[in-house]
């Protein structure tokens, strides 16, 4: 669910277009995946951004090592 009552969303007539062209991560209020609420009120509920970044770096390094 995306907040539409913020300045970055402005006036729009085509919701799909405004989401693609104007929405920012801060506009995302709620995310539900497979019945699990991952973000509510603009805050992650189960995900830890720092851990996601750490895991991504480790995965990237492992892939690079296998390709060498």
C-alpha angles and dihedrals in degrees: 000000000000128000109239098176095079129097095246090064093052121172115333140174098183111053094193092054095048091050091051096042106030112020118108129193089259089061091063106097103170135015123189120184121181090342094308119118106226098170128023128174089001093301128108111246101189106006124084109205093205091055092048090053092047092049092048092052092049091049092048091051092048091051091048090051092052091049094052 
